[in-house]
Amino acid sequence: MPSDQPFNVIVVAQAGRLQYEAALFAASLRQYSPGFNGRLFVAEPQPGPLWPRDPRINDEAVRQLFRRLDVEILPFESRHFGDSYPHGNKIEALAALPGREPFVFFDTDTLITGDLSEVPFDFGRPSASLRREGTWPQIELYGPGYTQIWRSLYEKFGLDFESSLDLREPNEYWRRYLYFNAGFFYYECPHVFGDRFLEYALAIRDDPPRELVCQSLWPWLDQVALPLVIHALGGGRDALEPGWLDGSTSCHYRLLPLLYAREPQSVIDALEDVSAPNWIKKVLKAYEPMKRMIYQGRGQKARALFDRDNLPRREQAIRNTLKRENLWLR
């Protein structure tokens, strides 16, 4: 059953690509989610010592578009991450949201394709995106395995490791272990979630267990901490009925060339429908990859290179083909 509880939606944007992705996200939410009755926030990092350049949205046309789409700009301070780890924006921005109000966070490179008000969220049981590959950890010869690495993290924070496992998957296979893409996540209170997320991320960054000695935490830190947060707050991989987010209601496309290469025609139709009105087009065309991919036909050229029923198993193979054809625009 859909949740009848009002909730807020948040993305994080700043100067450059993210401001245009956020504009496209907001336009798609307003078009395809007419039942959404919460507030739509675009969180914006503010200048400070952790940013060598002003990170704020710097295209006034984007700000005007946000006003027309009833988007609220939400300033927040970067106290721990900033330019050295921009992924940390999604952690620090949560503190600026209204407390004790359910929220759903999305990465800006997401297209809303259905009504969010119909998604059966249980905000007391958090979850996140299961559209991911086994990107972390990377197991080294003679080094700790998946079980040792993940167990060390759960034990660091006093969490029960065994209950996080998917026992349908074999031992030492990455899907056995709780792992999400941080492209979306949700909970009943952004401050509770954000405080825990920040605590875990900083502790992993600054004092990692010795089992992580061979592991890189850039850019994976948020995705290493996220399953621990979700598990600690009583959520998990089965907390959201499949087929909604990363399904009929949203598409985390990552980059436009990947969207055209691998997503179903319904997503292409939604993208081109949302981006067609002149008042939206004139804003998005200021970003060269959107201009070329959406409005100058490069996206359709990328799409023609792939059979959606027989895509390469690894994303890197798709990227390599696009790069070879000079269609890797970002």
Secondary structure, DSSP 8 states (H G I E B T S, - for coil): ----S--EEEEE--TTHHHHHHHHHHHHHHHH-TT--S-EEEEEE--STT-SS--S---HHHHHHHHHTTEEEEEE--SS-GGG-GGGHHHHGGGGS-TTS-EEEE-SSEEE-S-GGGS---TTS-EEE------S----TTS--HHHHHHHHHHHTT--SGGG--TTS-TT-GGGS---EEEEEEES-HHHHHHHHHHHHHHHHHS--GGGTT---TTTHHHHHHHHHHHHTT--TTSS-TTIIIIISEEE-SSHHHHHHHS-HHHHHHHHHHT-SHHHHHHHTTSHHHIIIIISSHHHHHHTT--TTS--SSHHHHHHHHHHTT----
